[in-house]
Each structure stands twice: as C-alpha cells, then as structure tokens.
Amino acid sequence: MGPKKVVVLSGYETVKDALVNYSEEFGERAHVPIFEKIFEGKGIVFSHGENWKIIRRFSLTTLRNFGMGKRPIEERIVEECQYLIQVFESHQGKPFDISTIMNASVTNIIVSILLGKRFDYQDPQFLRLLHLISENLRLAGSPGITEKDKPYDYFSNDNLVALVNNLFAAGTETTSSTLCWGILLMMKYPEIQKKVHNEITKVVAPAQPQTEHQTQMPYTDAVIHEIQRFSNILPMSVSRETTTDVIFKNYYIPKGTETIILLTSVLQDQTQWEKPYTFNPQHFLNKEGKFVKRDAFLPFSAGKMTLHLWDSVGKTKEL
C-alpha cells in the first residue's frame, strides 16, 4: 500500500486466529500518516501504547457510568425515536431523503451522553457538525503525510477533545448507515418486512420497545443481524500493527508491519454462511425458528482492541 508492505488477513479462521489467539502480537494500532497528522496520537481510535490503554479504560468506565448499555441509554433511544417518527409522519407519505435525518437522530443519542443535550434536527450548528463528520470519514483514505512523536498529558484538553471526537464519529455514521440499509432492505423484501412488522406488533404493541423484548422476537433479531452482515458497512477494521516479530500461518511477519483485517471476507466467508451474497435472515435462525448466534458475525471486529459497549443497534465497536 503505497511504499509500505501491508499484510491482509482474510477469511474467518485466519481473522479469528489473529484477533483471539495472537491478540498481543497484532495488538498495536498502525501508524497511518494522515491519522498521525490529524490526531497526533491523541484520543482512542488512532492512539498507541500506554495512552490507548489508559484512555480506553477511562472511556469504558465513564460511558458505563453515563448509562451506556443500561436502562438510561435505552430510554434516550426511545425518546429520540419519537422525534424521528414525527419527522417521518410530517411528510405525509410523500418521498423524502432519510439519510440526513437518520444521521441526526442517531447522532443525538451519543450527543446526549457526551454533551448532555440533544440538538434540534434543523439546528445549523448540528447540521454543520454532521457534514464535517461525513467529510472527514470520506477523506480518511488520503495518502501519506509526515508523522510526529510528541509527548502529551493523558487527560489534557486536547486528548479528551480527540476522544470525544472519536466517540462521536464511531457512534453515528456506522449506526445511521446500518439503519438506512435496514429501511432499504425492508423496501426491497416486503415479505420479510411483513414478518418483522407482525412480530413487533404481537410482542411490543402498544408499548415502546425495550431490551427485554429482544428474546421474544427471534425473527426481528435475525433480520437486524443479517442487515449488518449483508450491508457490510465496515469492509475492513482500522489498521493494526504487529508489536513483535511473529510467525503466523507459517509466514514470518516482522515487528511494526501494518496489518489489515478484512472483515468483508468474514461476513461473506462461504465456509461460514449458507448464502453469503444473499440477504437471508435464516442465517441466524435454527429449524425451530429460534435465534442463533454465529461466530463469524464480526461487523466491527473482535478481540482486545474492541471497545465492548452496546451502540444503539446493539453491537460493539473497534476502538
């Protein structure tokens, strides 16, 4: 990739082996020049070594204290859904672009946690912020820029601002994209949409959806998982780097080698999925119609570098 040799790990068995059994050897974040230039090793997504460990531990503790993965965050999601439904209903069945409003709705969840407030969907500052996040993600693949090594305080304002920036981006774009894919797929497969609708109506209506309803709705749960698998919105995880010389799958990989985890190859592995290129909720259901967890379901990677916090569609992120 450019002037650098990069190792790409492909397929479920290889990826699982690297992330679980060789987690220490593949446990460093890669030094990607553009991210080094932008973040200067601050925050959590593109930080390294001791700073990454300390900030990760701080993030887990703080977000859990704020209610992530517990009842308070569930209540905020339900509340935000009401605002979103109002916007949908205001169009009175006429066509409209859902991408911006969906992004704003999801963003308000993480905003309420990080900033202690929600924004109106038409707030100019809010819309500007959403636009900048989208542009940053679009431009993230730019070519090399010089790296810097610079000492810093773990809990300096700059480091904490970078952390909020990382959590803000991680908690918005992937989730809103997943939801947009979900709506698109329900439009494309109305027979699946009908089954989901019937199950939700039977279990939830007229109440609001709660976490405890999940086990009572195996088909809906399977559809949500299949949406994430099929939409494949994160084709590869954030690049890693080997912390030491390692022999892996009979290959010698030197210390400091950038490593790409090809998540696409896991979500579409023909040895793990019956119909990898087809939208098929049966991937997550057994013969009795009960939900089945699949080990090859890794939409956001796995292992020690994954920040195990439930997002608003119920999955963990690699931070």
TORKOL-4160 file (C-alpha; in steps of 0.2 Angstrom, whole numbers, padded with zeros to 4 digits, m for minus):
319
<pt num="1" X="0000" Y="0000" Z="0000"/>
<pt num="2" X="0010" Y="0015" Z="m0007"/>
<pt num="3" X="0028" Y="0012" Z="m0001"/>
<pt num="4" X="0024" Y="0001" Z="0013"/>
<pt num="5" X="0022" Y="m0018" Z="0014"/>
<pt num="6" X="0005" Y="m0022" Z="0022"/>
<pt num="7" X="m0002" Y="m0039" Z="0027"/>
<pt num="8" X="m0020" Y="m0043" Z="0024"/>
<pt num="9" X="m0029" Y="m0056" Z="0035"/>
<pt num="10" X="m0043" Y="m0064" Z="0025"/>
<pt num="11" X="m0057" Y="m0077" Z="0030"/>
<pt num="12" X="m0065" Y="m0081" Z="0046"/>
<pt num="13" X="m0052" Y="m0094" Z="0053"/>
<pt num="14" X="m0037" Y="m0083" Z="0049"/>
<pt num="15" X="m0045" Y="m0067" Z="0056"/>
<pt num="16" X="m0052" Y="m0076" Z="0072"/>
<pt num="17" X="m0034" Y="m0084" Z="0075"/>
<pt num="18" X="m0026" Y="m0067" Z="0073"/>
<pt num="19" X="m0038" Y="m0057" Z="0084"/>
<pt num="20" X="m0040" Y="m0070" Z="0098"/>
<pt num="21" X="m0025" Y="m0082" Z="0099"/>
<pt num="22" X="m0012" Y="m0069" Z="0093"/>
<pt num="23" X="m0021" Y="m0053" Z="0100"/>
<pt num="24" X="m0005" Y="m0047" Z="0108"/>
<pt num="25" X="0006" Y="m0049" Z="0093"/>
<pt num="26" X="m0007" Y="m0040" Z="0082"/>
<pt num="27" X="m0012" Y="m0028" Z="0096"/>
<pt num="28" X="m0005" Y="m0011" Z="0091"/>
<pt num="29" X="m0014" Y="0002" Z="0081"/>
<pt num="30" X="m0005" Y="0005" Z="0064"/>
<pt num="31" X="0004" Y="0022" Z="0062"/>
<pt num="32" X="m0005" Y="0028" Z="0047"/>
<pt num="33" X="0002" Y="0045" Z="0042"/>
<pt num="34" X="m0014" Y="0055" Z="0039"/>
<pt num="35" X="m0021" Y="0050" Z="0056"/>
<pt num="36" X="m0005" Y="0053" Z="0065"/>
<pt num="37" X="m0005" Y="0071" Z="0057"/>
<pt num="38" X="m0023" Y="0074" Z="0062"/>
<pt num="39" X="m0024" Y="0066" Z="0079"/>
<pt num="40" X="m0006" Y="0067" Z="0084"/>
<pt num="41" X="m0008" Y="0050" Z="0094"/>
<pt num="42" X="m0022" Y="0058" Z="0105"/>
<pt num="43" X="m0039" Y="0050" Z="0108"/>
<pt num="44" X="m0043" Y="0032" Z="0107"/>
<pt num="45" X="m0045" Y="0026" Z="0089"/>
<pt num="46" X="m0028" Y="0031" Z="0082"/>
<pt num="47" X="m0018" Y="0032" Z="0099"/>
<pt num="48" X="m0004" Y="0020" Z="0104"/>
<pt num="49" X="0003" Y="0011" Z="0118"/>
<pt num="50" X="0000" Y="0017" Z="0136"/>
<pt num="51" X="m0011" Y="0031" Z="0130"/>
<pt num="52" X="m0023" Y="0020" Z="0121"/>
<pt num="53" X="m0024" Y="0008" Z="0137"/>
<pt num="54" X="m0027" Y="0022" Z="0149"/>
<pt num="55" X="m0040" Y="0031" Z="0138"/>
<pt num="56" X="m0049" Y="0015" Z="0133"/>
<pt num="57" X="m0051" Y="0011" Z="0152"/>
<pt num="58" X="m0057" Y="0029" Z="0156"/>
<pt num="59" X="m0069" Y="0028" Z="0141"/>
<pt num="60" X="m0077" Y="0011" Z="0147"/>
<pt num="61" X="m0079" Y="0017" Z="0165"/>
<pt num="62" X="m0086" Y="0034" Z="0160"/>
<pt num="63" X="m0098" Y="0029" Z="0147"/>
<pt num="64" X="m0104" Y="0015" Z="0158"/>
<pt num="65" X="m0107" Y="0027" Z="0172"/>
<pt num="66" X="m0117" Y="0038" Z="0160"/>
<pt num="67" X="m0128" Y="0023" Z="0156"/>
<pt num="68" X="m0121" Y="0015" Z="0140"/>
<pt num="69" X="m0128" Y="m0002" Z="0139"/>
<pt num="70" X="m0141" Y="0001" Z="0153"/>
<pt num="71" X="m0159" Y="0007" Z="0155"/>
<pt num="72" X="m0154" Y="0026" Z="0154"/>
<pt num="73" X="m0147" Y="0024" Z="0136"/>
<pt num="74" X="m0162" Y="0014" Z="0131"/>
<pt num="75" X="m0174" Y="0027" Z="0137"/>
<pt num="76" X="m0165" Y="0040" Z="0127"/>
<pt num="77" X="m0166" Y="0030" Z="0111"/>
<pt num="78" X="m0184" Y="0028" Z="0114"/>
<pt num="79" X="m0187" Y="0046" Z="0117"/>
<pt num="80" X="m0177" Y="0051" Z="0101"/>
<pt num="81" X="m0187" Y="0038" Z="0091"/>
<pt num="82" X="m0202" Y="0049" Z="0095"/>
<pt num="83" X="m0194" Y="0064" Z="0087"/>
<pt num="84" X="m0189" Y="0054" Z="0072"/>
<pt num="85" X="m0206" Y="0047" Z="0069"/>
<pt num="86" X="m0214" Y="0064" Z="0070"/>
<pt num="87" X="m0202" Y="0069" Z="0056"/>
<pt num="88" X="m0207" Y="0054" Z="0045"/>
<pt num="89" X="m0226" Y="0057" Z="0048"/>
<pt num="90" X="m0224" Y="0076" Z="0044"/>
<pt num="91" X="m0220" Y="0071" Z="0026"/>
<pt num="92" X="m0237" Y="0063" Z="0025"/>
<pt num="93" X="m0232" Y="0048" Z="0014"/>
<pt num="94" X="m0223" Y="0058" Z="0001"/>
<pt num="95" X="m0205" Y="0053" Z="m0004"/>
<pt num="96" X="m0190" Y="0061" Z="0005"/>
<pt num="97" X="m0172" Y="0058" Z="0008"/>
<pt num="98" X="m0169" Y="0049" Z="0025"/>
<pt num="99" X="m0150" Y="0050" Z="0026"/>
<pt num="100" X="m0148" Y="0067" Z="0035"/>
<pt num="101" X="m0162" Y="0065" Z="0047"/>
<pt num="102" X="m0157" Y="0047" Z="0051"/>
<pt num="103" X="m0140" Y="0053" Z="0054"/>
<pt num="104" X="m0146" Y="0067" Z="0065"/>
<pt num="105" X="m0157" Y="0055" Z="0075"/>
<pt num="106" X="m0143" Y="0043" Z="0079"/>
<pt num="107" X="m0131" Y="0057" Z="0082"/>
<pt num="108" X="m0142" Y="0064" Z="0096"/>
<pt num="109" X="m0140" Y="0048" Z="0106"/>
<pt num="110" X="m0122" Y="0049" Z="0108"/>
<pt num="111" X="m0123" Y="0068" Z="0109"/>
<pt num="112" X="m0135" Y="0067" Z="0124"/>
<pt num="113" X="m0121" Y="0056" Z="0133"/>
<pt num="114" X="m0106" Y="0066" Z="0128"/>
<pt num="115" X="m0113" Y="0083" Z="0129"/>
<pt num="116" X="m0128" Y="0081" Z="0140"/>
<pt num="117" X="m0141" Y="0088" Z="0127"/>
<pt num="118" X="m0149" Y="0084" Z="0111"/>
<pt num="119" X="m0150" Y="0096" Z="0095"/>
<pt num="120" X="m0165" Y="0101" Z="0085"/>
<pt num="121" X="m0164" Y="0092" Z="0068"/>
<pt num="122" X="m0163" Y="0109" Z="0060"/>
<pt num="123" X="m0150" Y="0117" Z="0071"/>
<pt num="124" X="m0137" Y="0124" Z="0059"/>
<pt num="125" X="m0123" Y="0120" Z="0070"/>
<pt num="126" X="m0128" Y="0102" Z="0072"/>
<pt num="127" X="m0130" Y="0100" Z="0053"/>
<pt num="128" X="m0113" Y="0108" Z="0050"/>
<pt num="129" X="m0106" Y="0096" Z="0063"/>
<pt num="130" X="m0114" Y="0081" Z="0054"/>
<pt num="131" X="m0107" Y="0087" Z="0037"/>
<pt num="132" X="m0090" Y="0088" Z="0044"/>
<pt num="133" X="m0090" Y="0071" Z="0051"/>
<pt num="134" X="m0096" Y="0064" Z="0035"/>
<pt num="135" X="m0082" Y="0073" Z="0025"/>
<pt num="136" X="m0069" Y="0068" Z="0037"/>
<pt num="137" X="m0074" Y="0049" Z="0035"/>
<pt num="138" X="m0074" Y="0051" Z="0016"/>
<pt num="139" X="m0057" Y="0059" Z="0016"/>
<pt num="140" X="m0049" Y="0047" Z="0028"/>
<pt num="141" X="m0041" Y="0037" Z="0015"/>
<pt num="142" X="m0029" Y="0051" Z="0009"/>
<pt num="143" X="m0011" Y="0046" Z="0005"/>
<pt num="144" X="0004" Y="0048" Z="0017"/>
<pt num="145" X="0008" Y="0064" Z="0027"/>
<pt num="146" X="0024" Y="0066" Z="0039"/>
<pt num="147" X="0022" Y="0058" Z="0057"/>
<pt num="148" X="0026" Y="0066" Z="0073"/>
<pt num="149" X="0031" Y="0060" Z="0090"/>
<pt num="150" X="0025" Y="0072" Z="0103"/>
<pt num="151" X="0024" Y="0070" Z="0122"/>
<pt num="152" X="0007" Y="0074" Z="0130"/>
<pt num="153" X="m0003" Y="0073" Z="0146"/>
<pt num="154" X="m0016" Y="0058" Z="0146"/>
<pt num="155" X="m0030" Y="0069" Z="0152"/>
<pt num="156" X="m0026" Y="0085" Z="0143"/>
<pt num="157" X="m0040" Y="0095" Z="0135"/>
<pt num="158" X="m0033" Y="0091" Z="0118"/>
<pt num="159" X="m0033" Y="0072" Z="0122"/>
<pt num="160" X="m0050" Y="0072" Z="0129"/>
<pt num="161" X="m0057" Y="0083" Z="0114"/>
<pt num="162" X="m0049" Y="0070" Z="0102"/>
<pt num="163" X="m0058" Y="0056" Z="0112"/>
<pt num="164" X="m0075" Y="0065" Z="0111"/>
<pt num="165" X="m0072" Y="0067" Z="0093"/>
<pt num="166" X="m0068" Y="0048" Z="0091"/>
<pt num="167" X="m0083" Y="0043" Z="0101"/>
<pt num="168" X="m0094" Y="0055" Z="0091"/>
<pt num="169" X="m0089" Y="0048" Z="0074"/>
<pt num="170" X="m0090" Y="0030" Z="0080"/>
<pt num="171" X="m0107" Y="0032" Z="0087"/>
<pt num="172" X="m0115" Y="0040" Z="0072"/>
<pt num="173" X="m0110" Y="0036" Z="0055"/>
<pt num="174" X="m0110" Y="0017" Z="0056"/>
<pt num="175" X="m0126" Y="0016" Z="0065"/>
<pt num="176" X="m0136" Y="0028" Z="0054"/>
<pt num="177" X="m0129" Y="0019" Z="0039"/>
<pt num="178" X="m0135" Y="0002" Z="0046"/>
<pt num="179" X="m0152" Y="0009" Z="0049"/>
<pt num="180" X="m0153" Y="0016" Z="0031"/>
<pt num="181" X="m0148" Y="m0001" Z="0024"/>
<pt num="182" X="m0161" Y="m0009" Z="0035"/>
<pt num="183" X="m0175" Y="0003" Z="0028"/>
<pt num="184" X="m0169" Y="0000" Z="0010"/>
<pt num="185" X="m0169" Y="m0019" Z="0013"/>
<pt num="186" X="m0186" Y="m0019" Z="0020"/>
<pt num="187" X="m0192" Y="m0010" Z="0005"/>
<pt num="188" X="m0184" Y="m0022" Z="m0007"/>
<pt num="189" X="m0191" Y="m0038" Z="0003"/>
<pt num="190" X="m0208" Y="m0033" Z="0008"/>
<pt num="191" X="m0212" Y="m0051" Z="0013"/>
<pt num="192" X="m0198" Y="m0050" Z="0026"/>
<pt num="193" X="m0204" Y="m0033" Z="0031"/>
<pt num="194" X="m0221" Y="m0040" Z="0034"/>
<pt num="195" X="m0215" Y="m0054" Z="0046"/>
<pt num="196" X="m0205" Y="m0041" Z="0056"/>
<pt num="197" X="m0220" Y="m0030" Z="0057"/>
<pt num="198" X="m0231" Y="m0044" Z="0063"/>
<pt num="199" X="m0219" Y="m0050" Z="0076"/>
<pt num="200" X="m0216" Y="m0032" Z="0083"/>
<pt num="201" X="m0234" Y="m0029" Z="0083"/>
<pt num="202" X="m0238" Y="m0045" Z="0093"/>
<pt num="203" X="m0224" Y="m0043" Z="0105"/>
<pt num="204" X="m0222" Y="m0024" Z="0108"/>
<pt num="205" X="m0238" Y="m0015" Z="0103"/>
<pt num="206" X="m0244" Y="m0004" Z="0110"/>
<pt num="207" X="m0229" Y="m0001" Z="0122"/>
<pt num="208" X="m0212" Y="0005" Z="0117"/>
<pt num="209" X="m0199" Y="m0007" Z="0113"/>
<pt num="210" X="m0187" Y="m0012" Z="0127"/>
<pt num="211" X="m0172" Y="m0023" Z="0128"/>
<pt num="212" X="m0182" Y="m0037" Z="0136"/>
<pt num="213" X="m0192" Y="m0039" Z="0120"/>
<pt num="214" X="m0177" Y="m0045" Z="0111"/>
<pt num="215" X="m0178" Y="m0063" Z="0116"/>
<pt num="216" X="m0196" Y="m0063" Z="0112"/>
<pt num="217" X="m0193" Y="m0058" Z="0094"/>
<pt num="218" X="m0181" Y="m0070" Z="0086"/>
<pt num="219" X="m0186" Y="m0066" Z="0068"/>
<pt num="220" X="m0183" Y="m0047" Z="0070"/>
<pt num="221" X="m0167" Y="m0051" Z="0079"/>
<pt num="222" X="m0161" Y="m0062" Z="0065"/>
<pt num="223" X="m0166" Y="m0048" Z="0052"/>
<pt num="224" X="m0156" Y="m0035" Z="0061"/>
<pt num="225" X="m0141" Y="m0046" Z="0062"/>
<pt num="226" X="m0142" Y="m0050" Z="0043"/>
<pt num="227" X="m0144" Y="m0032" Z="0039"/>
<pt num="228" X="m0127" Y="m0029" Z="0047"/>
<pt num="229" X="m0119" Y="m0044" Z="0039"/>
<pt num="230" X="m0126" Y="m0040" Z="0022"/>
<pt num="231" X="m0124" Y="m0021" Z="0022"/>
<pt num="232" X="m0105" Y="m0024" Z="0026"/>
<pt num="233" X="m0103" Y="m0005" Z="0030"/>
<pt num="234" X="m0086" Y="m0008" Z="0038"/>
<pt num="235" X="m0076" Y="m0019" Z="0025"/>
<pt num="236" X="m0060" Y="m0018" Z="0035"/>
<pt num="237" X="m0056" Y="m0013" Z="0053"/>
<pt num="238" X="m0045" Y="0001" Z="0057"/>
<pt num="239" X="m0027" Y="m0005" Z="0053"/>
<pt num="240" X="m0016" Y="m0013" Z="0066"/>
<pt num="241" X="0002" Y="m0016" Z="0068"/>
<pt num="242" X="0012" Y="m0030" Z="0074"/>
<pt num="243" X="0020" Y="m0027" Z="0091"/>
<pt num="244" X="0034" Y="m0040" Z="0089"/>
<pt num="245" X="0041" Y="m0052" Z="0076"/>
<pt num="246" X="0028" Y="m0066" Z="0074"/>
<pt num="247" X="0026" Y="m0082" Z="0064"/>
<pt num="248" X="0008" Y="m0083" Z="0059"/>
<pt num="249" X="0001" Y="m0096" Z="0047"/>
<pt num="250" X="0019" Y="m0101" Z="0043"/>
<pt num="251" X="0023" Y="m0083" Z="0037"/>
<pt num="252" X="0036" Y="m0073" Z="0046"/>
<pt num="253" X="0029" Y="m0055" Z="0049"/>
<pt num="254" X="0042" Y="m0043" Z="0056"/>
<pt num="255" X="0038" Y="m0031" Z="0071"/>
<pt num="256" X="0030" Y="m0015" Z="0065"/>
<pt num="257" X="0021" Y="m0022" Z="0050"/>
<pt num="258" X="0004" Y="m0014" Z="0046"/>
<pt num="259" X="m0010" Y="m0027" Z="0046"/>
<pt num="260" X="m0027" Y="m0025" Z="0038"/>
<pt num="261" X="m0042" Y="m0036" Z="0045"/>
<pt num="262" X="m0053" Y="m0039" Z="0030"/>
<pt num="263" X="m0070" Y="m0040" Z="0039"/>
<pt num="264" X="m0079" Y="m0042" Z="0022"/>
<pt num="265" X="m0070" Y="m0059" Z="0020"/>
<pt num="266" X="m0078" Y="m0065" Z="0036"/>
<pt num="267" X="m0095" Y="m0058" Z="0033"/>
<pt num="268" X="m0095" Y="m0067" Z="0016"/>
<pt num="269" X="m0085" Y="m0082" Z="0020"/>
<pt num="270" X="m0093" Y="m0097" Z="0010"/>
<pt num="271" X="m0087" Y="m0109" Z="0023"/>
<pt num="272" X="m0097" Y="m0100" Z="0037"/>
<pt num="273" X="m0113" Y="m0094" Z="0028"/>
<pt num="274" X="m0125" Y="m0104" Z="0018"/>
<pt num="275" X="m0129" Y="m0090" Z="0006"/>
<pt num="276" X="m0116" Y="m0077" Z="0009"/>
<pt num="277" X="m0120" Y="m0065" Z="m0005"/>
<pt num="278" X="m0139" Y="m0066" Z="m0002"/>
<pt num="279" X="m0150" Y="m0056" Z="0011"/>
<pt num="280" X="m0156" Y="m0071" Z="0021"/>
<pt num="281" X="m0162" Y="m0069" Z="0039"/>
<pt num="282" X="m0161" Y="m0088" Z="0040"/>
<pt num="283" X="m0143" Y="m0087" Z="0043"/>
<pt num="284" X="m0147" Y="m0083" Z="0061"/>
<pt num="285" X="m0162" Y="m0095" Z="0064"/>
<pt num="286" X="m0162" Y="m0113" Z="0068"/>
<pt num="287" X="m0175" Y="m0125" Z="0061"/>
<pt num="288" X="m0187" Y="m0121" Z="0076"/>
<pt num="289" X="m0186" Y="m0103" Z="0072"/>
<pt num="290" X="m0175" Y="m0098" Z="0087"/>
<pt num="291" X="m0161" Y="m0085" Z="0085"/>
<pt num="292" X="m0144" Y="m0092" Z="0083"/>
<pt num="293" X="m0128" Y="m0083" Z="0087"/>
<pt num="294" X="m0115" Y="m0085" Z="0073"/>
<pt num="295" X="m0096" Y="m0084" Z="0077"/>
<pt num="296" X="m0092" Y="m0077" Z="0060"/>
<pt num="297" X="m0103" Y="m0062" Z="0064"/>
<pt num="298" X="m0090" Y="m0049" Z="0066"/>
<pt num="299" X="m0096" Y="m0032" Z="0058"/>
<pt num="300" X="m0085" Y="m0022" Z="0070"/>
<pt num="301" X="m0070" Y="m0034" Z="0073"/>
<pt num="302" X="m0066" Y="m0043" Z="0089"/>
<pt num="303" X="m0053" Y="m0046" Z="0102"/>
<pt num="304" X="m0044" Y="m0034" Z="0115"/>
<pt num="305" X="m0044" Y="m0019" Z="0103"/>
<pt num="306" X="m0063" Y="m0019" Z="0103"/>
<pt num="307" X="m0072" Y="m0007" Z="0114"/>
<pt num="308" X="m0086" Y="m0018" Z="0121"/>
<pt num="309" X="m0100" Y="m0005" Z="0123"/>
<pt num="310" X="m0118" Y="m0008" Z="0116"/>
<pt num="311" X="m0122" Y="0005" Z="0102"/>
<pt num="312" X="m0140" Y="0010" Z="0098"/>
<pt num="313" X="m0142" Y="m0006" Z="0087"/>
<pt num="314" X="m0134" Y="m0017" Z="0099"/>
<pt num="315" X="m0116" Y="m0021" Z="0093"/>
<pt num="316" X="m0099" Y="m0017" Z="0099"/>
<pt num="317" X="m0086" Y="m0005" Z="0090"/>
<pt num="318" X="m0067" Y="m0007" Z="0087"/>
<pt num="319" X="m0059" Y="0007" Z="0096"/>
